Amino acid sequence: MAAKVIVFMNGKARQVNSDRTVMEIVGEMKLEPSSVLVERNGEALLRQEWGEKKVEHGDRLEFVKVVAGG
């Protein structure tokens, strides 16, 4: 069984398996990649890194949904 990590979506916590890439987690959370920012351990990730970066036990991921408005 894979270890779980806690990820945050706009400040709300949830658990995911640690053997996933950031892109897989974005898909599982049904997020639109063009409207979300991802931080891993306090550092912003470029979208092109999402498919390469596997989440590891102890990581803290923060997903921030971007909303445009006027």
Secondary structure, DSSP 8 states (H G I E B T S, - for coil): ---EEEEEETTEEEEEETTSBHHHHHHHTT--GGGEEEEETTEE--GGGTTT-B--TT--EEEEE-----
